[in-house]
Amino acid sequence: MASRGIDVSHHQGTINWSKVKAASIDFAIIRAGYGLIEDRCFKANVEGAISAGMPVGIYYFSYALNAEQAMREAEHCVKLIKPYRIALPVYYDFEYATEDYAKQKGVSYTKALRTAIHVAFLEQIKAAGYRPGVYTNVDYIKTKLNWGDLSGYSFWLAQWPLGDGRAIRFEEVKESAVNTAFGKPDVWQIGKGRVDGIVTDVDLNYGYLQLLDKQPAAKPAQSITAGDKVRVKNYTVSGGKKRGKVYGGAGTFVVYYEKYDVISVTGDRVVIGIGKVVTAAVHIDDLEKC
C-alpha cells in the first residue's frame, strides 16, 4: 500500500504541521531552495515536519545553465539540509521554468546538456551522503533527457491523471494506476488538493519507498573525549593543502598532522591540537577517533 505525501515550498505559506500529520499525511518533500537562494519557508517547514514525526525528503529547483552551476546548487542544498535528519531522497527539479530562464540568458539546452546538469547535481548530493533523485515528467523523459543515464537515481514522477484544472482528493486516483513505463517511481505526484493545516492547494503524492514506513532512528554520535587521538576526516584541498572546517562555519584551518590530541569536548564542539597547543575547534562529525 502506498503512503500519502505532499510537497511544499513558500507558496503554501505558514503550515500547521500537526494538523497535516493528523490528516493522514505520511511524508513531506520540502523545497530547500532554487538557484542559489534558500526557500524562505524552508527552515520552518523542515523543522515543523520533523517535529510532527514525518519523514522528510528535499527538492531543489534548478536554474543551472551548465554542470558547474549545478554542482554549486548541490553544494548550497547540502549546506541547507545538513543540520536536519533527511530520511528520504534529495530530488533535483529541472523543468519548463528552468528552460525559460535559460532562454533569457541565451542558453539553449540539448539532451546531453540537460542530462549532464542533472548528473552533476545528483553525484554531488550522493557524495555528501544523501540519496539523490530526479523529479520529472513524461515529456522530459521522452524528449528532453537521456533517461537511461538517470535510471539509477530515485525517480519522482509528476503525472496528473485528472489534469491540473481543479483540486483533487487521494481517493479519486487509484494508487495502482501509477505509470511504470519508465520504471516504477519511488514517488508519484498525482495533482493538487487540499490538506488540513495548509491554507492553499498543495501537491499530493503517493510514495512507494520503504523508507516511508517510519522515520529512522538518529545515528548515534561517536564518543570522543578529552585525551583521545583523532584525525580530521572532512576537509577540502586548496593550494595543495588540506583545510578542515572550523566549528560553526567560521573558517578553515590547515590540517598539518595526521593525528591530533583532543583537548576538550563540549557537546558537539571538539577542541583539537598538539599536546596542549590548540589548533582549532571542530564539529565532532568532522573527526574520527584513531
C-alpha positions as CSV (number, residue, x, y, z in Angstrom):
1,M,0.0,0.0,0.0
2,A,1.4,3.4,-1.0
3,S,2.0,6.1,1.6
4,R,0.5,9.6,1.2
5,G,2.6,12.7,1.0
6,I,2.8,16.3,0.0
7,D,5.5,18.6,-1.4
8,V,5.7,22.2,-0.3
9,S,7.5,25.5,-0.7
10,H,7.0,29.0,0.5
11,H,4.0,29.1,-1.9
12,Q,2.0,27.2,0.8
13,G,2.6,29.9,3.4
14,T,2.7,29.0,7.1
15,I,1.8,25.4,7.6
16,N,0.3,23.7,10.7
17,W,2.3,20.5,10.6
18,S,0.5,18.9,13.5
19,K,-2.8,19.2,11.5
20,V,-1.1,17.9,8.4
21,K,0.1,14.8,10.2
22,A,-3.3,14.3,11.7
23,A,-4.8,14.5,8.2
24,S,-3.1,11.1,7.4
25,I,-0.2,12.6,5.5
26,D,2.7,10.3,6.0
27,F,5.6,12.2,4.5
28,A,6.7,15.6,3.1
29,I,9.1,16.6,0.4
30,I,10.2,20.2,1.1
31,R,11.8,22.7,-1.2
32,A,15.2,23.7,0.2
33,G,15.9,26.4,-2.4
34,Y,16.2,27.4,-6.0
35,G,19.3,28.6,-7.9
36,L,21.5,29.7,-5.0
37,I,18.6,31.1,-3.0
38,E,17.1,29.4,0.1
39,D,13.3,29.0,0.1
40,R,12.2,31.5,2.7
41,C,9.9,28.9,4.4
42,F,12.5,26.0,4.3
43,K,13.6,26.2,7.9
44,A,10.1,26.5,9.2
45,N,8.8,23.6,7.0
46,V,11.6,21.2,7.6
47,E,11.6,21.7,11.4
48,G,7.8,21.6,11.6
49,A,7.5,18.4,9.6
50,I,10.3,16.6,11.5
51,S,8.8,17.8,14.8
52,A,5.5,16.4,13.8
53,G,7.2,13.0,13.3
54,M,7.1,13.0,9.5
55,P,9.8,11.5,7.3
56,V,11.2,14.3,5.2
57,G,12.6,14.5,1.6
58,I,14.0,17.5,-0.2
59,Y,13.6,19.1,-3.6
60,Y,15.8,21.8,-5.1
61,F,14.7,23.8,-8.2
62,S,17.4,24.3,-10.8
63,Y,18.4,27.4,-12.6
64,A,21.7,25.9,-13.7
65,L,23.0,26.8,-17.2
66,N,25.8,24.2,-17.1
67,A,27.2,21.4,-15.0
68,E,29.4,23.6,-12.9
69,Q,26.4,25.7,-11.8
70,A,24.5,22.5,-11.0
71,M,27.4,21.5,-8.7
72,R,27.2,24.8,-6.9
73,E,23.4,24.4,-6.5
74,A,24.1,21.0,-4.9
75,E,26.7,22.4,-2.6
76,H,24.2,25.1,-1.5
77,C,21.5,22.4,-1.0
78,V,23.8,20.3,1.2
79,K,24.7,23.3,3.3
80,L,21.0,24.0,3.9
81,I,19.9,20.4,4.8
82,K,22.9,19.3,6.8
83,P,21.5,20.3,10.2
84,Y,18.5,18.1,9.7
85,R,17.6,14.4,9.5
86,I,16.7,13.8,5.9
87,A,15.1,10.4,5.7
88,L,14.0,10.4,2.0
89,P,15.9,11.3,-1.2
90,V,17.0,14.7,-2.3
91,Y,15.4,15.5,-5.7
92,Y,16.5,17.8,-8.5
93,D,13.7,19.8,-10.1
94,F,14.6,20.9,-13.6
95,E,11.6,21.9,-15.7
96,Y,10.0,24.4,-18.0
97,A,10.7,27.4,-15.9
98,T,14.3,26.4,-16.0
99,E,14.2,26.4,-19.8
100,D,12.5,29.9,-19.8
101,Y,15.3,31.3,-17.6
102,A,18.0,29.8,-19.8
103,K,16.5,31.4,-22.9
104,Q,16.7,34.8,-21.2
105,K,20.4,34.1,-20.7
106,G,20.9,33.0,-24.3
107,V,21.4,29.3,-23.5
108,S,19.7,26.5,-25.5
109,Y,19.7,23.1,-23.7
110,T,20.4,19.9,-25.5
111,K,19.5,16.4,-24.2
112,A,23.2,15.9,-23.4
113,L,23.5,19.2,-21.5
114,R,20.3,18.8,-19.5
115,T,21.4,15.3,-18.6
116,A,24.9,16.4,-17.6
117,I,23.4,19.1,-15.4
118,H,21.3,16.5,-13.6
119,V,24.3,14.2,-13.1
120,A,26.5,16.9,-11.8
121,F,23.9,17.8,-9.1
122,L,23.0,14.3,-8.3
123,E,26.5,13.0,-7.9
124,Q,27.4,15.9,-5.6
125,I,24.4,15.1,-3.5
126,K,25.4,11.4,-3.4
127,A,28.9,12.3,-2.4
128,A,27.5,14.2,0.6
129,G,25.8,11.0,1.9
130,Y,22.2,11.6,0.7
131,R,20.2,9.5,-1.8
132,P,19.8,11.6,-5.0
133,G,16.7,11.6,-7.1
134,V,15.2,13.1,-10.2
135,Y,11.8,14.9,-10.3
136,T,10.4,14.9,-13.8
137,N,7.6,14.2,-16.2
138,V,6.9,12.0,-19.2
139,D,7.7,14.8,-21.7
140,Y,11.1,15.3,-20.2
141,I,11.8,11.5,-20.1
142,K,10.8,11.1,-23.8
143,T,12.1,14.2,-25.4
144,K,14.5,16.2,-23.2
145,L,16.7,13.8,-21.2
146,N,18.9,10.8,-21.9
147,W,16.8,8.9,-19.5
148,G,19.0,5.8,-19.5
149,D,21.8,7.9,-17.9
150,L,19.5,8.8,-15.0
151,S,17.7,5.5,-14.3
152,G,20.0,4.6,-11.4
153,Y,18.7,7.5,-9.3
154,S,15.5,7.7,-7.2
155,F,12.6,8.6,-9.5
156,W,9.8,11.0,-8.7
157,L,7.2,11.2,-11.5
158,A,4.9,14.1,-12.0
159,Q,1.9,12.9,-13.9
160,W,-1.6,14.2,-13.1
161,P,-4.2,11.7,-14.4
162,L,-7.1,14.0,-13.7
163,G,-5.5,17.1,-15.2
164,D,-4.5,20.3,-13.4
165,G,-7.7,22.3,-13.5
166,R,-9.1,21.5,-10.1
167,A,-8.3,20.3,-6.6
168,I,-8.5,16.5,-6.2
169,R,-8.6,14.0,-3.4
170,F,-6.4,11.0,-3.0
171,E,-9.4,8.8,-3.3
172,E,-10.0,10.0,-6.8
173,V,-6.7,8.5,-8.1
174,K,-6.0,4.8,-7.7
175,E,-2.5,4.2,-6.4
176,S,-2.3,1.1,-8.5
177,A,-2.6,3.2,-11.7
178,V,0.9,4.5,-11.4
179,N,2.8,4.7,-14.8
180,T,5.7,2.2,-14.8
181,A,6.6,2.6,-18.5
182,F,9.9,4.2,-17.5
183,G,10.5,2.2,-14.3
184,K,8.3,2.3,-11.2
185,P,8.7,5.7,-9.5
186,D,9.5,5.9,-5.8
187,V,7.1,8.9,-5.6
188,W,4.2,9.7,-7.9
189,Q,2.8,13.3,-7.8
190,I,-0.9,12.9,-8.8
191,G,-2.2,16.5,-8.7
192,K,-3.1,19.3,-6.4
193,G,-5.6,19.0,-3.5
194,R,-6.4,20.4,-0.1
195,V,-5.0,19.2,3.2
196,D,-5.9,20.3,6.7
197,G,-3.3,22.6,8.1
198,I,-2.5,24.3,4.8
199,V,-4.4,27.3,3.5
200,T,-3.6,26.8,-0.2
201,D,-3.8,23.9,-2.6
202,V,-0.8,21.6,-2.3
203,D,0.7,18.9,-4.4
204,L,-0.4,15.4,-3.5
205,N,1.9,12.3,-3.8
206,Y,1.8,8.6,-3.5
207,G,5.0,7.2,-2.1
208,Y,6.4,3.7,-2.7
209,L,9.7,4.0,-0.8
210,Q,10.2,1.5,2.0
211,L,11.8,4.4,3.9
212,L,8.3,6.0,4.2
213,D,7.3,3.4,6.8
214,K,8.9,5.4,9.7
215,Q,11.5,8.0,10.5
216,P,14.8,6.2,11.1
217,A,16.4,6.4,14.4
218,A,19.0,9.1,14.7
219,K,22.6,7.9,14.1
220,P,24.3,7.7,17.5
221,A,27.0,10.3,17.9
222,Q,30.5,8.8,18.2
223,S,32.1,9.0,21.6
224,I,35.1,11.4,21.7
225,T,36.6,12.6,25.0
226,A,39.5,14.7,26.1
227,G,42.8,12.8,25.8
228,D,41.7,10.8,22.7
229,K,43.6,10.9,19.4
230,V,41.6,11.9,16.3
231,R,42.1,12.6,12.6
232,V,40.2,15.2,10.6
233,K,38.0,13.3,8.1
234,N,36.1,16.1,6.4
235,Y,38.4,18.6,4.6
236,T,38.9,20.3,1.3
237,V,42.2,20.7,-0.6
238,S,43.2,24.2,-1.6
239,G,46.6,25.5,-2.7
240,G,48.0,22.0,-2.2
241,K,47.0,21.9,1.5
242,K,44.3,20.1,3.4
243,R,41.9,22.5,5.0
244,G,39.5,21.5,7.8
245,K,36.3,23.3,8.8
246,V,36.3,25.3,11.9
247,Y,33.3,24.7,14.2
248,G,30.3,26.9,13.4
249,G,31.5,27.5,9.8
250,A,33.8,30.4,10.9
251,G,36.6,29.5,8.5
252,T,39.1,26.8,7.9
253,F,42.4,25.6,9.3
254,V,45.4,23.9,7.6
255,V,45.5,20.1,8.5
256,Y,49.2,19.7,9.0
257,Y,49.1,16.5,11.0
258,E,47.6,13.0,10.6
259,K,46.6,12.8,14.2
260,Y,45.6,15.4,16.8
261,D,45.0,15.4,20.5
262,V,41.6,16.1,21.9
263,I,42.0,19.0,24.4
264,S,38.3,19.4,25.4
265,V,34.8,18.4,24.3
266,T,31.6,20.5,24.9
267,G,28.6,18.9,23.2
268,D,29.5,18.5,19.6
269,R,32.3,21.1,19.8
270,V,35.8,19.4,20.0
271,V,38.9,21.4,20.6
272,I,41.9,19.7,19.0
273,G,45.6,20.4,19.0
274,I,49.1,19.0,19.5
275,G,49.6,18.4,23.2
276,K,48.0,21.5,24.9
277,V,48.6,23.8,21.9
278,V,45.2,24.5,20.3
279,T,44.8,24.1,16.6
280,A,41.1,24.6,16.2
281,A,37.6,23.9,17.4
282,V,35.9,21.3,15.1
283,H,32.5,19.7,14.9
284,I,32.5,16.1,16.2
285,D,31.1,14.9,12.8
286,D,34.2,16.2,11.0
287,L,36.5,14.0,13.1
288,E,37.1,10.3,13.6
289,K,38.7,8.6,16.6
290,C,42.1,6.9,15.9
